[in-house]
Structure formats: structure tokens, C-alpha cells
């Protein structure tokens, strides 16, 4: 390797975290393998996902090279823009499959709620960093209001899955910023007491999803179908699985949404418990690396934002696997880096790119 090539390689990889990138690429490769099977060996679908992955990796690389202090500057403008777009969706958004989530901007349609997955924790991390020296209880109240505004607009669309992810990201920032355990316990009790009110505010299909969680057999061909078929697939995989391309639940078209939200059922059926252990290891590797990066972050802003990104990745995986396994209600949450789709993949990789930036720019911040 010539000195010029070595210098170019060092320049291109200067802000890339190798352990994190390695785990990401392995998960993406695993995703392509499962998508090929779940899509009935569709090379078109696999090629499309490869393009999605290249775009997502490009976005990740760009944000890995942006120093965290630049993100501080865009936190407030991005949050305000996101809220305005959500209001625009409520007023002028297009209705698709009974939900008003998309905004037509002429050349394309956008889903502003995806922006808020990054904008909300970014805004809260900026807010707490700004008032780090004088944090008081009222700061947590204001931060909670900043969280509730976009979440309320997203729930109204309705988009329960995205609202759940954004709520989790915001709550992680509140917790990492030092919110007292007594306050957390009080909020949990208050939340439990308000369940009857929340139940009455839910849409009929959302209530049915929760009831189906406790007894999916009450409507086996309707709301319980997804849960019943996915749990059959997960259980039938056994220890070693039925083998790649050999899943009967998958290839006899029993599993719905098998390339997206329920791809874990396909994976479990074909690769079994051993395959699930490998998948969990790779997911935990991403999470563990994120925890290390967060723990070593030099500023409150980077610790809060890095922690929120890491724990949100965990939430993606936990909610999706719990949904497919029948221990959580069915919500629209993909399996990170595995499920087919471009929007969520780009959002996840954007966050992971910021984690890399926090890790590789910390020496510049400390000096």
C-alpha cells in the first residue's frame, strides 16, 4: 500500500468507529439473507434494500464526520421545523390507510414524524446541556412539555409505534439528565391511575390490539392473526431452525408483513434458537458499544444524546421482538437494520453515525 493510499484510507476512516461499523454491517448482511427468503427469493426486493443500505451508510458516514458541537446549533431550529411540519400534517396531510402521516411537498412525500425521532432527543439534550449548572425541577417540567407536544401530534395521526419510540427517546434523556427516582415512581403511579382515561382516548383498533395481546384466539382470523401466526413461526423453529428458505409459515404465506415488521418470525423459523442467539449477540454488541461511547462522552450534551440513541436502538429491537413473540401489542416498529425499508433504516443509521461522531471527536472536545 502506497503512502498516498494509506493517507487517503486514514482520512476516510478517521471518524468511523470500527467495532460499531462491524456490528452494523453484519446485521445488514443478515437482514439481506432473511429478506431474500421472506420475499420469496425476490432479487428486486434484495437489490432495493441494498440501495437503501448504501444510502443509510452514506448518511451515517456524513454524520460521523460532523462534530457534535455543530449538532448543538441545529437542535432548536430542527425541533421547531419538525413541530411545524407535524402541524402541517394535521392540517393538510395525506390520508393513507386511514392515517394522516404524510405531507406532500411537491416533488415527493415526507413523513415528519421520522424527523422527530432525532429532533426530540437532540432538543432535550441541548436544553439540559444549556441549563446544566442551574438545573431545577421546572427544567424537567419544560422538557416534558417539549416532549409531549410532538408525541401528542403523532398520536393524533395516529401512529402509535412512532409515538412510542419518540416517547422512549425523550424519557431516556429525562432519566439520564438526573430525574429523581421518586419523581419517576410518582409519574408511574399517576400513569397507572390515568389508564381509564387513556383507554377511552384510544382508537377502537388500538384497544383491540391490547385485548388481543391477552387472548389472540378471540379473533384468530382478524386482530389476533398476526400474533398467532408469528408465535407459531417462532416456536416451530426449535433449536436449529428449519433451514434457510425452508420456513413453512413463511413460504405458505401465513406470516403477514414478513419482510418488514414481522421479519423476526421468518428469521426465528428458519434459523431457530441458535440463530436468535447470534442475532441477539450482534444487537447487544451495537448497544454495548453505544453504552461505552456514551460513558466516555466528554460533555453533558453528548452523554445525553448518545445515551438516548443507544437506548432507542434497544427499544426498536425489544419492542419488535416482543411484538412478534406475543408479549407486546402489535405496533409498527421494525427490527433495526434487519427489516426491509428505507426511512427507518436511514433514521437508525443517522443516529449511529452521531454515536461515531461522539466517539471520534471527543479528543478534539477535551483539548
VENBELRA-V484967 format. One record per backbone hydrogen bond with DSSP energy under -0.5 kcal/mol. CO is the residue of the C=O (numbers start at 1). NH is the residue of the N-H. Records with the same first field share a line. If there is no record, write none. Layout:
CO=NH + NH
This chain:
2=6
3=7
4=8
5=9
6=10
7=11
8=12
9=13
10=14
11=14
13=16
15=17
16=18
17=21
18=22
19=23
20=24
21=25
22=26
23=27
24=28
25=29
26=30
27=31
28=32
29=33
30=34
31=35
32=36
33=37
34=38
35=39
36=41
37=40
41=43
42=46
43=47
44=48
45=49
46=50
47=51
48=52
49=53
50=54
51=55
52=56
53=57
54=58
55=59
56=60
57=61
58=62
59=63
60=64
61=65
62=65
63=66
65=67
67=70 + 71
68=71 + 72
69=73
70=74
71=75
72=75
74=78
75=79
76=80
77=81
78=82
79=83
80=84
81=85
82=86
83=87
84=88
85=89
86=90
87=91
88=92 + 93
89=93
94=96 + 101 + 102
96=99
99=96 + 101
102=94
103=105 + 110
105=107
108=105
110=103 + 112
111=114 + 115
112=115 + 116
113=117
114=117
115=118 + 119
116=120
118=122
119=123
120=124
121=125
122=126
123=127
124=128
125=129
126=130
127=131
129=132
131=134
132=135
136=139 + 140
137=140 + 141
138=142
139=143
140=144
141=145
142=146
143=147
144=148
145=149
146=150
147=151
148=152
149=153
150=154
151=155
152=156
154=157 + 159
155=158
157=100
159=163
160=164
161=165
162=166
163=167
164=168
165=169
166=170
167=171
168=172
169=173
170=174
171=175
172=176
173=177
174=179
175=178
180=184
181=185
182=186
183=187
184=188
185=189
186=190
187=191
188=192
189=193
190=194
192=195
194=198
195=199
196=200
197=201
198=202
199=202
203=207
204=208
205=209
206=210
207=211
208=212
209=213
210=214
211=214 + 215
215=218
216=219
217=220
219=222 + 224
222=225
224=228
225=229
226=230
227=231
228=232
229=233
230=234
231=235
232=236
233=237
234=237
235=238
237=241
238=273
239=274
243=246
247=251
248=252
249=254 + 255
250=253
254=256
255=258
257=260 + 262
259=340
260=263 + 335
262=265 + 266
263=267
264=268
265=269
266=270
267=271
268=272
269=242
270=243
271=275
272=276
273=277
274=278
275=279
276=280
277=281
278=282
279=283
280=284
281=285
282=286
283=287
284=288
285=289
286=290
287=291
288=292
289=293
290=294
291=295
292=296
294=297
299=303
300=304
301=305
302=306
303=307
304=308
305=309
306=310
307=311
308=312
309=313
310=314
311=315
312=316
313=317
314=318
315=319
316=320
317=321
318=322
319=323
320=324
321=325
322=326 + 327 + 328
323=326
329=331
331=333
334=336
335=338 + 339
342=346
343=347
344=348
345=349
346=350
347=351
348=352
349=353
350=354
351=355
352=356
353=357
354=358
355=359
356=360
357=361
359=362
361=365
362=366
363=367
